[in-house]
């Protein structure tokens, strides 16, 4: 027995061995923790890179006007307010208006005219007002909406709207020589005003303006938000004419089809007025000549014929008589009807190259 006990004592680890084992165990634990932290950091970096890749790449943001080439022509569309009357729920009405805004933004539309295509006495006007309000809401940069759009029933379901994300819808981190802003009530010295342009600090402009006014501001190149920013008030058209930027669209309401043409905001009116109908000429067989202001008019469920019939100021018997071009943009359509929001996309896609060629013959 004494021999066995002696052997057990010999086999038992020394005091030094126990300390070494504890140290090794501690190091192993520390190594595991380090490996785990590295893995977590790698996962975070991977998630961040995926999130960054998913963000839309900012387009048409100018840090210097010299980078762009101006565009002096405009493209407008006219749509009937009655298209909202066919939507079954308020949510769908709002979403439909959002589809029109998205189509306009994608194809660089500069003006949207919402017109009434129903005769007097019919339930009229409500759809046109709501469509115009939603269009204006989606055109306005997010940081300015609270200043111009109080809570309203027409915007109750604005949460279902997809953002238009136009070039003037700038983030605070994005640098652009032009920005949209609103004149604030902050007191400024005589002959100047403070403008909120969506940055951390407000911009000082050398014009005395009424608070609440929406303005387009041109900023100095290489400005920094943490210093006093001084800007210049410019025309809302300057980003387009000087920098070649798409700067959103204007919205107006016309009570009749004839007012779509007579209410033109451009001096001299529209150079080319284009109507769309399945009874028109094949768009592939048509070329557009050079123009300054183009307007494309879309009909509602009953087509442009219904809008013509509802307008007692027009003597024409056929809508084709009202337009310079009367086009069928989808000659072999598979569906019996093309909805107006679909027609905008099809038409603008068909006309895009023709519009560019008309104004830039070398392309």
C-alpha positions in Angstrom: 0.0 0.0 0.0 2.8 2.4 0.9 4.4 1.7 -2.5 1.1 2.5 -4.3 0.7 5.8 -2.4 4.3 6.7 -3.3 3.5 6.1 -7.0 0.3 8.3 -6.7 2.3 11.1 -5.2 4.9 10.9 -8.0 2.1 11.1 -10.6 0.4 14.0 -8.9 1.1 17.4 -10.7 3.4 19.8 -8.9 2.3 23.2 -7.7 4.0 24.8 -10.7 2.1 22.5 -13.2 -1.2 23.6 -11.8 -0.3 27.3 -12.3 0.8 26.5 -15.9 -2.4 24.7 -16.6 -4.5 27.7 -15.3 -2.4 30.1 -17.4 -2.9 28.0 -20.5 -6.6 27.7 -19.9 -6.8 31.5 -19.5 -4.9 32.1 -22.7 -7.1 29.6 -24.6 -10.2 31.4 -23.3 -8.7 34.8 -24.3 -7.9 33.4 -27.8 -11.4 32.1 -28.3 -12.9 35.5 -27.3 -10.5 37.3 -29.7 -11.5 34.9 -32.5 -15.2 35.5 -31.7 -14.7 39.3 -31.7 -12.9 39.1 -35.1 -15.8 37.1 -36.5 -18.3 39.6 -35.2 -16.3 42.5 -36.7 -16.2 40.7 -40.1 -20.0 40.1 -40.0 -20.6 43.8 -39.2 -18.3 44.9 -42.0 -20.1 42.5 -44.4 -23.5 43.8 -43.4 -22.3 47.4 -43.8 -21.0 46.7 -47.3 -24.2 45.0 -48.3 -26.3 47.9 -46.9 -24.0 50.4 -48.8 -24.3 48.4 -52.0 -28.1 48.4 -51.6 -28.3 52.2 -51.4 -29.1 54.0 -54.7 -26.1 55.7 -56.2 -26.6 59.5 -56.2 -27.1 60.6 -59.8 -26.8 64.1 -61.4 -25.4 65.7 -58.3 -23.1 68.6 -59.3 -20.4 69.9 -57.1 -19.5 72.3 -59.9 -21.7 73.7 -62.7 -18.9 73.2 -65.2 -19.4 69.5 -65.0 -22.8 69.6 -66.6 -24.3 70.6 -69.9 -27.4 72.7 -69.8 -30.8 71.6 -71.2 -33.0 74.4 -72.6 -36.0 72.4 -73.6 -38.9 71.1 -71.4 -41.1 68.0 -71.5 -44.6 68.1 -70.0 -47.4 65.6 -69.6 -51.1 66.1 -69.0 -53.2 63.5 -67.2 -56.9 63.4 -66.3 -57.8 63.6 -62.6 -60.5 61.0 -63.2 -58.0 58.1 -63.2 -58.2 58.3 -59.4 -62.0 57.8 -59.5 -61.5 54.2 -60.6 -59.4 53.2 -57.6 -61.5 51.3 -55.0 -59.9 52.4 -51.8 -58.2 55.6 -50.6 -54.9 53.7 -50.3 -55.1 52.7 -53.9 -55.9 56.3 -55.0 -52.8 57.5 -53.2 -50.6 54.7 -54.7 -51.9 55.4 -58.2 -51.0 59.1 -57.9 -47.5 57.9 -56.7 -47.1 55.8 -59.8 -47.7 58.9 -62.0 -45.1 60.8 -60.0 -42.6 58.0 -60.3 -43.0 57.8 -64.1 -42.6 61.5 -64.4 -39.4 61.5 -62.3 -37.9 58.5 -64.2 -38.3 60.2 -67.6 -37.3 63.8 -66.5 -40.7 65.3 -67.0 -40.6 69.1 -66.2 -44.4 69.8 -65.9 -47.5 67.8 -65.0 -50.9 69.2 -65.9 -53.9 67.5 -64.1 -57.1 68.2 -66.1 -60.8 67.5 -65.6 -62.2 65.3 -68.4 -65.8 65.2 -67.1 -68.7 67.4 -68.1 -70.0 70.1 -65.7 -72.6 68.7 -63.4 -70.9 65.3 -63.1 -69.1 64.3 -59.9 -65.9 66.1 -60.9 -62.8 67.8 -59.6 -62.1 65.8 -56.5 -59.7 63.3 -58.2 -57.8 66.1 -59.9 -57.2 68.0 -56.7 -56.0 64.9 -54.8 -53.8 63.8 -57.7 -52.2 67.3 -57.9 -51.6 67.4 -54.1 -49.9 64.0 -54.0 -47.8 64.9 -57.1 -46.7 68.1 -55.3 -45.9 66.3 -52.1 -43.7 63.7 -53.9 -41.8 66.4 -55.8 -41.0 68.3 -52.7 -37.7 67.4 -50.9 -38.3 65.4 -47.7 -36.8 68.1 -45.4 -39.2 70.7 -46.7 -42.4 68.8 -46.6 -43.3 69.7 -43.0 -43.2 73.4 -44.1 -45.5 73.1 -47.1 -47.8 70.1 -46.4 -49.8 70.2 -43.2 -51.8 67.1 -42.2 -54.5 66.6 -44.9 -56.9 63.8 -45.8 -55.5 63.5 -49.3 -52.1 62.7 -47.8 -53.5 60.3 -45.1 -51.9 57.3 -46.8 -48.6 59.0 -47.9 -46.9 56.1 -46.2 -47.7 53.8 -49.1 -45.9 56.0 -51.6 -42.6 55.1 -53.1 -40.1 57.9 -52.9 -39.3 59.7 -56.2 -35.7 60.3 -55.1 -35.0 63.0 -57.6 -31.6 64.8 -57.8 -32.9 67.7 -55.7 -33.9 65.3 -52.9 -30.5 65.7 -51.3 -29.2 64.1 -48.1 -27.3 66.3 -45.7 -24.1 64.4 -46.5 -24.4 65.0 -50.2 -22.6 68.0 -51.7 -24.4 69.8 -54.5 -24.0 73.3 -55.9 -27.8 73.7 -56.0 -30.2 73.0 -53.2 -33.9 73.7 -52.5 -34.8 75.6 -49.4 -37.4 77.5 -47.5 -37.0 81.0 -46.1 -37.1 80.8 -42.3 -38.4 83.4 -39.7 -34.9 83.7 -38.2 -34.0 87.3 -37.9 -31.3 88.5 -40.4 -29.8 91.9 -41.0 -31.5 94.1 -43.6 -31.3 92.9 -47.2 -30.6 89.3 -46.2 -32.5 86.2 -45.2 -31.9 82.8 -43.6 -32.8 79.7 -45.7 -33.2 76.1 -44.5 -31.5 74.0 -47.3 -31.5 70.7 -45.5 -28.0 71.0 -43.9 -27.1 71.2 -40.2 -26.8 75.0 -40.5 -28.9 77.5 -42.3 -27.7 79.4 -45.4 -27.5 83.2 -45.6 -28.7 84.7 -48.9 -28.4 88.4 -50.0 -32.1 88.9 -50.6 -34.8 90.0 -48.2 -37.6 87.4 -48.7 -40.9 86.5 -47.1 -40.7 83.6 -44.6 -42.2 80.4 -45.9 -41.2 80.9 -49.5 -39.6 78.0 -51.3 -36.5 79.0 -53.2 -33.6 77.4 -55.2 -30.2 78.3 -53.8 -26.9 78.2 -55.6 -24.0 77.5 -53.2 -20.3 78.2 -53.5 -18.1 75.3 -54.6 -16.5 73.4 -51.7 -18.8 74.8 -49.0 -18.7 73.4 -45.5 -21.8 73.1 -43.3 -19.9 73.8 -40.1 -19.0 77.3 -41.3 -21.3 80.1 -42.4 -22.8 79.2 -45.8 -23.6 82.1 -48.1 -25.8 81.3 -51.2 -27.5 83.1 -54.0 -31.2 82.8 -54.9 -31.6 81.6 -58.5 -34.4 80.6 -60.9 -35.7 77.0 -60.3 -34.9 76.4 -64.0 -31.2 77.2 -63.6 -30.1 73.7 -62.5 -31.6 72.4 -65.7 -30.5 75.2 -68.1 -27.0 75.7 -66.6 -26.1 72.4 -65.1 -28.2 70.0 -67.1 -29.8 68.7 -63.9 -33.3 67.3 -63.7 -34.8 69.5 -61.0 -38.3 68.0 -60.5 -41.6 69.0 -62.1 -44.2 71.8 -61.6 -47.8 70.8 -61.2 -50.9 72.8 -62.3 -54.6 72.0 -62.6 -56.7 72.7 -65.7 -60.5 72.7 -65.3 -61.0 71.6 -69.0 -59.0 70.1 -71.8 -58.7 73.4 -73.6 -57.2 75.0 -70.5 -54.3 72.4 -70.7 -53.2 74.3 -73.9 -54.3 77.9 -73.0 -52.8 77.8 -69.5 -49.3 77.1 -70.8 -46.7 78.9 -68.5 -44.2 79.3 -71.3 -44.2 82.4 -73.5 -45.3 81.4 -77.0 -47.0 78.2 -75.8 -46.1 74.6 -76.6 -44.1 74.0 -79.8 -45.4 70.4 -80.1 -48.6 69.0 -78.6 -48.8 65.2 -78.8 -51.9 63.1 -78.1 -52.0 59.4 -77.3 -54.6 57.0 -78.6 -54.9 53.4 -80.0 -56.4 55.2 -83.1 -53.2 57.2 -83.7 -50.2 56.8 -86.0 -47.7 54.1 -85.1 -45.0 55.8 -82.9 -42.2 53.8 -84.7 -43.1 55.6 -88.0 -42.9 59.1 -86.4 -40.1 61.5 -85.8 -40.2 64.6 -83.6 -38.7 67.8 -84.9 -36.7 70.2 -82.7 -38.7 71.9 -80.0 -38.5 74.2 -77.0 -41.6 72.9 -75.1 -43.3 69.6 -75.7 -46.5 68.4 -74.1 -47.8 64.8 -74.2 -51.5 64.5 -73.3 -53.0 61.2 -72.0 -56.7 60.3 -71.8 -58.6 58.6 -69.0 -60.6 55.4 -69.0 -62.8 56.7 -71.9 -59.9 58.2 -73.8 -59.3 61.7 -75.0 -62.7 61.6 -76.8 -64.5 61.9 -73.5 -62.4 64.9 -72.5 -63.2 66.6 -75.9 -66.9 65.9 -75.5 -66.9 67.4 -72.0 -65.3 70.7 -73.1 -67.8 73.0 -74.8 -65.1 75.5 -75.8 -63.6 73.1 -78.3 -65.2 72.8 -81.7 -63.2 69.8 -82.9 -65.0 66.5 -83.5 -61.9 64.3 -83.4 -59.2 64.6 -80.8 -56.5 64.2 -83.5 -57.4 67.7 -84.7 -56.1 69.2 -81.4 -52.6 67.8 -81.7 -49.5 68.1 -83.9 -49.0 64.4 -83.5 -51.5 61.8 -82.5 -49.7 58.6 -81.7 -50.4 54.9 -80.9 -47.5 54.0 -78.7 -48.3 50.3 -78.4 -49.7 49.2 -81.7 -50.0 45.4 -81.0 -51.2 45.6 -77.4 -52.3 42.3 -75.9 -54.7 43.8 -73.4 -57.9 45.4 -74.5 -57.0 48.5 -72.5 -53.8 50.3 -71.3 -54.2 52.1 -68.0 -53.1 55.7 -67.9 -50.3 55.1 -65.4 -49.0 52.3 -67.8 -49.5 54.5 -70.8 -47.2 57.1 -69.4 -44.3 54.6 -69.0 -44.8 53.1 -72.4 -45.1 56.5 -74.1 -42.2 58.1 -72.5 -40.0 55.1 -73.1 -41.0 55.1 -76.8 -40.3 58.9 -77.1 -37.2 59.1 -75.1 -34.7 58.6 -78.0 -36.8 60.7 -80.3 -36.8 63.6 -77.9 -33.0 63.4 -77.4 -32.4 63.2 -81.2 -34.7 66.2 -81.9 -32.7 68.4 -79.6 -29.2 66.9 -80.1 -29.1 65.9 -83.8 -25.5 64.6 -83.4 -26.5 61.8 -81.0 
